[in-house]
Amino acid sequence: MWTNTLPVLTFAVFFAHSARALSSWYTEPGGTPTGSVDGDKVRGVNLGGWFILENWMMPSFFEDSVVRDTYINDEWSFCLVLGQDECLARLQQHWDTYITEDDFKRFANYSLNTVRIPMGYWAWTTPEDYEPYIQGQLPYLERALNWSSWYGLDVMLDLHGLPGGANGQDNQGYKGPIEFQLNSTNMDRAMGALANMTQYVTSEKFDGVVKAIELTNEPYILEYSSRGMDFYTLADFYVKGYQVVRANENIIDGANEIMVVIHDAFQPLLNWRYFWGEESLGLNWTNYALDTHIYDAFGGADQKSYQEHLDTICALSASIAEAQQYFPVIVGEFALGVNTYCVDYQSCWGLTIDEVIANFTSTYEASLFLRQFWEVQSDVYELGAGWIFWSVHHELAGPWSWTQSAAQNWIPMDPSEKIWPFNPDASSYCLDTFNPLEGDQNLPYFPSYANNYTNIDISSVKPVKLNANPAPDSTGASATSSSTTSRSQSSTASPSGSSSESGSLYTAPLPSSLILLFMMVMVVSVSRL
């Protein structure tokens, strides 16, 4: 449960390198799209693989004797094979340990300002009898929303999977046919899930930390896949979903309405001007954004040279910059991976992170490329409203893991740190890797071994906000509602509250005004010595 005691006040100042949340997740009607100002960008990380299992991200999770002999495609299969009781026990352990408070400290330490949290519809509406999904995610989500608030991060909540499936991939919970469009029941259930999710995450107790809701993730339409749905079916879902969010959101006093985000369905960014230009579609929407996902790892991408990978990103500059003139463009997923490592998760059984990183870092040039690939992506994506890395963890594939990429120094502590000149008007060689800004002698160091991300020093990171919701004690939290209570014993689940790796006390700094006053007094005192 939550204690009623306020955290102990401590006189501590957390100096973020350059952390600053997007100043406004709101675009005035007819105004310049938010995220258009240099430096005022979304800079975030996805908490993928947490509330929706993806086998390629955590091979060892599917390696024990009970599930080893069955190929587990997705969370549906995982729970179907194990049965509800065992699946519940394993998922609770996963939810409790996969994301911890120390992760949020690392995000703050690396000057991130946003987390995107993918969740399936089954967390927000009661599963049907034929669906093996497990509920009970909300206490862990509550904990994450509080940590986000404490460490100065904004949240995008993403309804990552729809009833019936919208893309046929494991990231929607069930790998199989795309059936969302086959009956109205799927639409009705999706709207119910969006309503419950919106009501919950915009409640007063979270103090507006959730700034955006994404209606769904990576839907396939016929223009992209022969298995996809008709564009107007997706458009109808978007219109109804927008209306449901607006009807169910709670706007905190002094705040703006929440941002509604839609995915581009893998269509050209500027095509969406049509959607937001049609009265029957999105013409009358307010405060919205477009999410696009960019990976250079599929379809033979692993055969490209380093420069070809960099140029692939350079070629996106013009379209992102132009689309940003009309609506905020957020690159909601990208990574440093240039191949599909561990897609067959069983092929990675028995490997260790040390072995895999040794392959990635066999030469200095290999690590240097990953740093360059990071820099060109962050440069190009900030021609839009910003970026969100996929994903926070990967057991083995370091370039797909934000924590491991940070530990290997492929990602800098300060996202605004630049090593090479960037020309946004160049469709190739936009990152001048031949002329580092401070010369070749100042190129970064990269560990040649698997540096454990827990080695990142977060001891000085303190909460930046005195939140109304203190930390859970050892018995955990209870965060259930009548509309989202599990059909199993998951309503009794409780996060341990002891998942912080550093075991730090829950403390808060003094108000910034008092800190500023103290600093001014110190400056004056020193000047008089």
C-alpha positions as CSV (number, residue, x, y, z in Angstrom):
1,M,0.0,0.0,0.0
2,W,1.0,3.6,-0.2
3,T,2.3,5.2,3.0
4,N,0.8,8.5,4.1
5,T,4.1,9.9,5.2
6,L,5.7,12.5,3.0
7,P,9.3,11.8,1.9
8,V,12.0,13.2,4.1
9,L,13.1,16.6,2.8
10,T,16.8,16.6,2.0
11,F,18.9,19.5,0.7
12,A,20.0,18.0,-2.5
13,V,20.4,19.4,-6.0
14,F,20.2,17.3,-9.1
15,F,22.0,18.9,-12.0
16,A,20.8,17.3,-15.2
17,H,23.2,17.6,-18.1
18,S,20.7,19.2,-20.3
19,A,17.4,17.5,-19.4
20,R,14.4,19.5,-20.3
21,A,11.0,18.0,-21.0
22,L,9.2,19.2,-24.1
23,S,8.0,22.6,-22.9
24,S,4.5,22.0,-24.2
25,W,2.8,18.8,-25.4
26,Y,0.2,21.1,-26.9
27,T,-0.2,22.9,-30.2
28,E,-2.5,25.9,-30.3
29,P,-5.2,25.5,-33.1
30,G,-3.5,26.9,-36.2
31,G,-0.3,27.4,-34.3
32,T,3.2,26.2,-35.0
33,P,3.4,22.4,-34.2
34,T,4.9,21.7,-30.8
35,G,8.4,20.4,-30.9
36,S,9.5,22.8,-33.7
37,V,12.0,24.7,-31.7
38,D,15.6,23.6,-31.6
39,G,16.5,21.9,-28.3
40,D,12.8,21.6,-27.3
41,K,12.3,18.0,-28.3
42,V,11.0,14.7,-27.2
43,R,14.0,12.6,-26.1
44,G,12.9,9.3,-24.7
45,V,12.9,5.6,-24.4
46,N,10.3,2.8,-24.8
47,L,9.5,0.4,-21.9
48,G,9.0,-2.3,-24.5
49,G,8.8,-6.0,-23.5
50,W,7.4,-5.1,-20.1
51,F,3.6,-5.3,-20.4
52,I,3.7,-7.1,-23.8
53,L,6.1,-10.0,-24.1
54,E,8.4,-10.1,-27.2
55,N,10.4,-13.3,-27.2
56,W,13.3,-12.0,-29.3
57,M,14.0,-9.4,-26.6
58,M,14.3,-11.8,-23.7
59,P,15.2,-15.3,-24.9
60,S,16.0,-16.7,-21.5
61,F,12.4,-16.0,-20.3
62,F,11.3,-18.9,-22.6
63,E,14.2,-21.2,-22.0
64,D,13.1,-23.2,-18.9
65,S,12.0,-26.8,-19.1
66,V,8.2,-26.0,-18.9
67,V,8.1,-23.9,-22.1
68,R,11.4,-24.9,-23.8
69,D,9.9,-27.6,-26.1
70,T,7.1,-25.3,-27.4
71,Y,7.8,-22.4,-29.7
72,I,6.3,-19.4,-27.9
73,N,5.3,-16.8,-30.5
74,D,3.8,-14.3,-28.2
75,E,2.2,-13.5,-24.8
76,W,-1.0,-15.4,-25.9
77,S,1.0,-18.6,-26.5
78,F,3.0,-18.1,-23.3
79,C,-0.2,-18.0,-21.1
80,L,-1.9,-20.7,-23.1
81,V,0.9,-23.1,-22.6
82,L,1.4,-22.3,-18.9
83,G,-2.2,-21.9,-17.8
84,Q,-3.5,-18.8,-16.0
85,D,-2.1,-19.4,-12.5
86,E,1.5,-20.1,-13.6
87,C,1.4,-17.4,-16.2
88,L,0.2,-14.9,-13.6
89,A,3.0,-15.8,-11.2
90,R,5.7,-15.5,-13.9
91,L,4.3,-12.2,-15.3
92,Q,4.0,-10.7,-11.9
93,Q,7.7,-11.5,-11.3
94,H,8.5,-10.0,-14.7
95,W,6.5,-6.8,-14.1
96,D,8.1,-6.3,-10.7
97,T,11.7,-6.7,-11.8
98,Y,12.0,-5.8,-15.5
99,I,11.6,-2.0,-14.9
100,T,12.8,-0.5,-11.6
101,E,13.2,2.9,-10.1
102,D,16.9,2.8,-11.0
103,D,16.0,2.7,-14.7
104,F,14.2,6.0,-14.2
105,K,17.3,7.4,-12.5
106,R,19.4,6.4,-15.5
107,F,16.9,8.0,-17.8
108,A,17.2,11.3,-15.9
109,N,21.0,10.9,-15.6
110,Y,21.2,10.7,-19.4
111,S,18.9,13.7,-19.9
112,L,15.9,11.9,-21.3
113,N,12.6,13.5,-20.8
114,T,10.0,11.0,-22.0
115,V,9.0,7.3,-21.6
116,R,6.6,5.6,-23.9
117,I,4.8,2.7,-22.3
118,P,3.2,0.1,-24.5
119,M,0.2,-1.9,-23.1
120,G,-2.2,-4.4,-24.6
121,Y,-6.0,-3.8,-24.7
122,W,-6.4,-6.7,-22.2
123,A,-4.9,-4.6,-19.4
124,W,-7.9,-2.3,-19.8
125,T,-10.9,-4.5,-20.7
126,T,-11.9,-7.9,-19.4
127,P,-10.5,-10.7,-21.7
128,E,-13.0,-13.0,-23.4
129,D,-13.2,-16.6,-22.3
130,Y,-11.2,-17.7,-25.3
131,E,-8.4,-15.2,-24.6
132,P,-5.7,-16.5,-22.3
133,Y,-4.4,-13.1,-21.4
134,I,-3.6,-12.1,-17.7
135,Q,-4.5,-8.8,-16.0
136,G,-2.9,-7.2,-13.0
137,Q,-0.6,-4.7,-14.7
138,L,-2.0,-1.6,-13.1
139,P,-0.1,-1.5,-9.8
140,Y,3.1,-1.7,-11.7
141,L,2.0,1.0,-14.2
142,E,1.1,3.2,-11.2
143,R,4.6,2.8,-9.8
144,A,6.1,3.7,-13.1
145,L,3.9,6.8,-13.5
146,N,5.0,8.0,-10.0
147,W,8.7,7.4,-10.8
148,S,8.2,9.3,-14.1
149,S,6.9,12.3,-12.1
150,W,9.6,12.1,-9.5
151,Y,12.4,12.1,-12.0
152,G,11.0,14.7,-14.4
153,L,9.9,12.5,-17.2
154,D,6.7,12.8,-19.3
155,V,4.8,9.8,-20.4
156,M,3.2,8.6,-23.6
157,L,0.8,5.7,-23.0
158,D,0.4,3.5,-26.1
159,L,-2.4,1.0,-26.7
160,H,0.0,-1.3,-28.4
161,G,-2.4,-4.1,-29.3
162,L,-6.1,-4.1,-30.4
163,P,-8.7,-6.9,-30.1
164,G,-8.5,-9.1,-33.2
165,G,-5.0,-7.8,-34.0
166,A,-4.0,-4.8,-36.2
167,N,-0.7,-6.0,-37.6
168,G,-0.3,-9.8,-37.0
169,Q,2.9,-9.4,-35.1
170,D,4.0,-10.5,-31.6
171,N,4.1,-6.9,-30.5
172,Q,0.3,-6.9,-30.4
173,G,0.1,-9.9,-28.1
174,Y,-0.9,-12.5,-30.7
175,K,1.1,-13.4,-33.8
176,G,-1.4,-14.4,-36.5
177,P,-4.2,-13.1,-38.7
178,I,-5.2,-9.4,-38.8
179,E,-8.9,-9.6,-37.7
180,F,-9.6,-6.3,-36.0
181,Q,-11.7,-5.2,-39.0
182,L,-13.8,-8.3,-39.2
183,N,-16.5,-7.4,-36.7
184,S,-17.9,-4.4,-34.7
185,T,-17.2,-6.2,-31.4
186,N,-13.5,-5.6,-31.8
187,M,-14.1,-1.9,-32.4
188,D,-16.4,-1.7,-29.3
189,R,-13.8,-3.4,-27.1
190,A,-11.0,-1.2,-28.3
191,M,-13.1,1.9,-27.5
192,G,-13.8,0.5,-24.0
193,A,-10.1,-0.1,-23.5
194,L,-9.2,3.4,-24.6
195,A,-11.9,4.9,-22.3
196,N,-10.7,3.0,-19.3
197,M,-7.0,3.8,-20.0
198,T,-7.7,7.5,-20.5
199,Q,-9.8,7.8,-17.3
200,Y,-7.1,6.0,-15.3
201,V,-3.9,7.7,-16.5
202,T,-5.5,11.3,-16.5
203,S,-6.8,10.9,-12.9
204,E,-5.8,13.6,-10.4
205,K,-3.4,11.3,-8.5
206,F,-1.0,11.3,-11.4
207,D,-0.8,15.1,-11.6
208,G,-0.8,15.2,-15.4
209,V,2.4,13.2,-15.9
210,V,0.8,11.4,-18.9
211,K,1.1,13.9,-21.7
212,A,0.1,11.8,-24.7
213,I,-2.1,8.8,-25.6
214,E,-1.3,6.8,-28.7
215,L,-4.4,5.1,-30.1
216,T,-2.6,2.0,-31.4
217,N,0.8,0.7,-32.6
218,E,1.9,-0.1,-36.2
219,P,-1.5,-1.0,-37.8
220,Y,-1.2,-2.6,-41.3
221,I,-3.4,-1.2,-44.1
222,L,-3.7,-2.7,-47.6
223,E,-1.3,-0.1,-49.0
224,Y,1.4,-1.7,-46.9
225,S,0.4,-5.3,-46.6
226,S,-2.1,-7.5,-48.5
227,R,-3.1,-8.8,-45.0
228,G,-3.9,-5.3,-43.8
229,M,-7.2,-3.5,-43.2
230,D,-8.8,-0.9,-45.5
231,F,-7.5,2.6,-44.9
232,Y,-11.0,3.9,-44.0
233,T,-11.4,1.2,-41.4
234,L,-8.3,2.4,-39.7
235,A,-9.4,6.1,-40.2
236,D,-12.7,5.2,-38.6
237,F,-10.9,3.7,-35.6
238,Y,-8.7,6.8,-35.3
239,V,-11.7,9.2,-35.4
240,K,-13.7,7.2,-32.8
241,G,-10.6,6.7,-30.7
242,Y,-9.9,10.4,-30.6
243,Q,-13.5,11.1,-29.6
244,V,-13.3,8.6,-26.8
245,V,-10.1,10.1,-25.4
246,R,-11.6,13.6,-25.5
247,A,-14.8,12.4,-23.8
248,N,-12.9,10.5,-21.0
249,E,-9.9,12.6,-20.2
250,N,-9.6,14.6,-17.0
251,I,-7.8,17.9,-17.6
252,I,-5.8,19.0,-14.6
253,D,-6.4,22.6,-13.6
254,G,-4.1,24.9,-15.5
255,A,-3.1,22.1,-18.0
256,N,-4.0,21.5,-21.6
257,E,-5.9,18.6,-23.2
258,I,-3.8,15.5,-23.7
259,M,-2.1,15.0,-27.0
260,V,-3.6,12.2,-29.2
261,V,-1.0,10.4,-31.2
262,I,-1.6,8.2,-34.2
263,H,0.8,5.9,-36.1
264,D,1.5,6.5,-39.7
265,A,0.6,2.9,-40.8
266,F,4.0,2.9,-42.6
267,Q,2.7,5.5,-45.1
268,P,4.6,8.6,-46.3
269,L,4.4,11.3,-43.6
270,L,2.9,14.0,-45.8
271,N,0.0,11.6,-46.8
272,W,-1.5,12.4,-43.4
273,R,-2.2,15.9,-44.4
274,Y,-5.2,14.4,-46.2
275,F,-6.4,12.8,-43.0
276,W,-6.2,16.0,-41.0
277,G,-7.6,18.0,-43.9
278,E,-10.9,16.1,-44.3
279,E,-13.9,17.3,-42.2
280,S,-15.2,13.7,-41.9
281,L,-11.8,12.6,-40.6
282,G,-9.3,14.7,-38.6
283,L,-10.0,18.3,-39.7
284,N,-11.5,19.3,-36.4
285,W,-9.0,17.6,-34.2
286,T,-6.9,19.6,-31.8
287,N,-3.6,18.8,-30.2
288,Y,-2.5,15.7,-32.1
289,A,0.8,14.2,-33.5
290,L,2.0,11.6,-35.9
291,D,4.2,8.7,-34.8
292,T,6.6,7.1,-37.3
293,H,8.9,4.1,-36.7
294,I,12.3,3.9,-38.4
295,Y,14.5,0.9,-38.5
296,D,17.3,0.1,-40.9
297,A,17.6,-3.5,-40.0
298,F,15.3,-5.4,-42.3
299,G,15.1,-6.4,-46.0
300,G,18.8,-6.9,-46.6
301,A,19.9,-4.0,-44.5
302,D,22.6,-6.2,-42.8
303,Q,24.4,-6.1,-46.2
304,K,24.9,-2.3,-46.2
305,S,28.1,-0.6,-45.5
306,Y,28.4,1.8,-42.5
307,Q,28.1,4.8,-44.8
308,E,25.0,3.3,-46.5
309,H,23.3,3.0,-43.1
310,L,24.1,6.6,-42.3
311,D,22.9,7.8,-45.7
312,T,19.6,5.9,-45.3
313,I,18.8,8.1,-42.4
314,C,20.1,11.3,-44.1
315,A,17.6,10.6,-46.9
316,L,14.7,11.1,-44.4
317,S,15.7,14.6,-43.4
318,A,13.5,16.5,-46.0
319,S,10.3,14.5,-45.4
320,I,10.5,14.8,-41.6
321,A,11.3,18.5,-41.7
322,E,8.5,19.2,-44.2
323,A,5.9,17.2,-42.3
324,Q,6.9,19.0,-39.0
325,Q,5.6,22.2,-40.6
326,Y,2.1,20.8,-40.5
327,F,1.9,18.6,-37.4
328,P,4.3,17.2,-34.7
329,V,6.3,14.2,-36.0
330,I,7.6,12.0,-33.3
331,V,9.9,9.1,-34.2
332,G,8.3,6.8,-31.6
333,E,10.6,3.8,-32.3
334,F,14.2,3.5,-33.6
335,A,17.3,1.6,-32.5
336,L,21.0,1.2,-33.3
337,G,20.5,-2.3,-34.6
338,V,21.3,-3.0,-38.2
339,N,20.2,-6.6,-38.3
340,T,17.5,-8.8,-36.9
341,Y,19.4,-10.3,-34.0
342,C,17.6,-13.0,-32.0
343,V,14.4,-12.8,-34.1
344,D,14.5,-16.6,-33.8
345,Y,14.8,-16.4,-30.0
346,Q,15.8,-20.0,-29.6
347,S,18.9,-19.4,-31.7
348,C,20.2,-17.2,-28.9
349,W,19.8,-19.7,-26.1
350,G,23.1,-20.3,-24.3
351,L,24.7,-17.1,-25.4
352,T,26.0,-14.5,-23.0
353,I,26.0,-10.7,-23.3
354,D,29.8,-10.8,-23.1
355,E,30.0,-13.0,-26.2
356,V,27.6,-10.9,-28.2
357,I,29.2,-7.6,-27.2
358,A,32.6,-9.0,-28.1
359,N,31.2,-9.5,-31.6
360,F,29.7,-6.1,-31.9
361,T,32.9,-4.4,-30.6
362,S,35.5,-6.5,-32.4
363,T,37.0,-3.3,-33.7
364,Y,37.0,0.3,-32.6
365,E,35.4,1.2,-35.9
366,A,32.4,-1.0,-35.1
367,S,31.7,1.0,-31.9
368,L,32.5,4.3,-33.6
369,F,29.9,3.5,-36.3
370,L,27.2,2.8,-33.6
371,R,28.0,6.2,-32.1
372,Q,27.7,7.8,-35.5
373,F,24.5,5.9,-36.2
374,W,23.1,7.3,-32.9
375,E,24.2,10.8,-33.8
376,V,22.8,10.9,-37.3
377,Q,19.5,9.5,-36.1
378,S,19.1,12.0,-33.3
379,D,20.0,14.8,-35.6
380,V,17.6,13.9,-38.3
381,Y,14.7,13.0,-36.0
382,E,15.0,16.3,-34.2
383,L,14.1,18.0,-37.5
384,G,10.7,16.7,-36.3
385,A,9.5,16.8,-32.7
386,G,11.9,14.3,-31.4
387,W,12.5,10.6,-30.8
388,I,11.9,7.6,-28.5
389,F,14.4,4.7,-28.5
390,W,13.3,1.1,-28.8
391,S,13.8,-0.3,-26.3
392,V,15.0,0.0,-22.7
393,H,16.4,-3.5,-22.4
394,H,17.5,-6.5,-24.6
395,E,19.2,-9.4,-23.0
396,L,21.7,-9.9,-25.8
397,A,21.5,-7.5,-28.7
398,G,23.2,-4.4,-27.3
399,P,22.3,-2.0,-30.2
400,W,18.6,-2.7,-29.5
401,S,19.0,-1.9,-25.8
402,W,19.1,1.6,-24.5
403,T,20.7,0.6,-21.3
404,Q,23.4,-1.5,-22.9
405,S,24.0,1.2,-25.6
406,A,24.5,3.7,-22.9
407,A,26.9,1.4,-21.0
408,Q,29.0,0.9,-24.1
409,N,29.1,4.7,-24.7
410,W,27.3,4.3,-28.1
411,I,24.8,6.8,-26.6
412,P,26.2,9.9,-24.9
413,M,25.1,11.0,-21.4
414,D,23.9,14.3,-22.9
415,P,21.8,13.9,-26.1
416,S,22.8,17.4,-27.2
417,E,26.5,16.4,-27.3
418,K,27.7,16.3,-30.9
419,I,30.9,14.9,-32.3
420,W,30.4,15.5,-36.0
421,P,29.0,18.4,-38.1
422,F,25.4,17.8,-39.4
423,N,24.0,19.3,-42.6
424,P,20.2,18.9,-42.6
425,D,20.0,19.8,-46.3
426,A,22.2,16.9,-47.5
427,S,20.5,13.6,-48.5
428,S,23.8,11.8,-48.2
429,Y,26.9,12.3,-46.1
430,C,24.7,14.6,-43.9
431,L,26.9,13.6,-40.9
432,D,30.5,14.7,-41.7
433,T,32.3,11.8,-40.1
434,F,35.6,12.9,-41.8
435,N,35.9,16.1,-39.8
436,P,35.0,15.7,-36.1
437,L,34.2,19.0,-34.4
438,E,37.1,18.7,-32.0
439,G,39.5,16.6,-34.1
440,D,40.3,13.0,-34.3
441,Q,42.2,13.1,-31.1
442,N,39.0,13.7,-29.1
443,L,37.0,10.8,-30.4
444,P,35.2,8.9,-27.6
445,Y,36.4,5.8,-25.7
446,F,34.3,2.6,-26.0
447,P,34.6,-0.4,-23.7
448,S,35.7,-3.5,-25.6
449,Y,33.8,-5.7,-23.2
450,A,30.2,-5.9,-22.0
451,N,30.0,-3.1,-19.5
452,N,27.2,-3.8,-17.1
453,Y,24.7,-1.0,-17.2
454,T,24.4,-1.0,-13.4
455,N,27.9,0.4,-13.4
456,I,26.4,3.7,-14.5
457,D,26.7,5.9,-11.5
458,I,23.3,7.2,-10.4
459,S,24.1,7.8,-6.8
460,S,23.7,11.6,-7.2
461,V,20.3,11.4,-8.9
462,K,17.5,12.6,-6.7
463,P,13.8,13.1,-7.3
464,V,13.1,16.5,-8.9
465,K,9.5,16.7,-7.7
466,L,7.8,16.3,-4.4
467,N,5.0,14.0,-5.6
468,A,1.8,13.6,-3.8
469,N,2.2,9.9,-4.1
470,P,5.1,8.6,-2.0
471,A,6.9,5.4,-2.6
472,P,5.2,2.0,-2.1
473,D,6.2,0.3,1.1
474,S,7.3,-3.3,1.3
475,T,3.7,-4.5,0.8
476,G,3.3,-2.7,-2.5
477,A,0.5,-0.8,-4.1
478,S,-3.1,-1.5,-4.9
479,A,-4.3,0.0,-8.1
480,T,-7.4,-1.6,-9.4
481,S,-10.8,-0.4,-10.6
482,S,-14.0,-2.2,-11.3
483,S,-13.5,-1.8,-15.0
484,T,-10.0,-3.3,-15.0
485,T,-10.0,-5.9,-12.2
486,S,-8.4,-9.2,-13.2
487,R,-10.6,-12.3,-13.6
488,S,-7.9,-14.2,-11.7
489,Q,-6.2,-13.4,-8.4
490,S,-4.1,-10.7,-10.0
491,S,-6.1,-8.1,-8.0
492,T,-4.0,-9.2,-5.0
493,A,-0.7,-8.6,-6.7
494,S,1.5,-6.0,-5.3
495,P,4.8,-4.6,-6.4
496,S,7.5,-5.2,-3.8
497,G,8.7,-1.6,-3.6
498,S,12.2,-2.9,-3.1
499,S,13.2,-3.1,-6.8
500,S,15.5,-0.1,-6.7
501,E,19.0,-1.5,-7.3
502,S,20.7,1.2,-5.3
503,G,18.4,0.8,-2.3
504,S,18.3,4.6,-2.1
505,L,16.0,6.5,0.3
506,Y,13.0,8.2,-1.2
507,T,13.9,11.8,-0.9
508,A,13.0,15.1,-2.6
509,P,14.9,18.3,-3.1
510,L,13.8,21.6,-1.7
511,P,11.7,23.7,-4.0
512,S,13.7,25.2,-6.9
513,S,13.0,28.7,-5.7
514,L,14.7,28.0,-2.3
515,I,17.6,26.3,-4.1
516,L,18.0,29.3,-6.4
517,L,18.0,31.6,-3.4
518,F,20.6,29.6,-1.6
519,M,22.8,29.6,-4.7
520,M,22.5,33.4,-5.0
521,V,23.4,33.8,-1.4
522,M,26.5,31.6,-1.9
523,V,27.6,33.6,-4.9
524,V,27.3,36.8,-3.1
525,S,29.1,35.4,0.0
526,V,32.0,34.1,-2.1
527,S,32.2,37.4,-4.0
528,R,32.7,39.2,-0.7
529,L,35.6,37.1,0.4
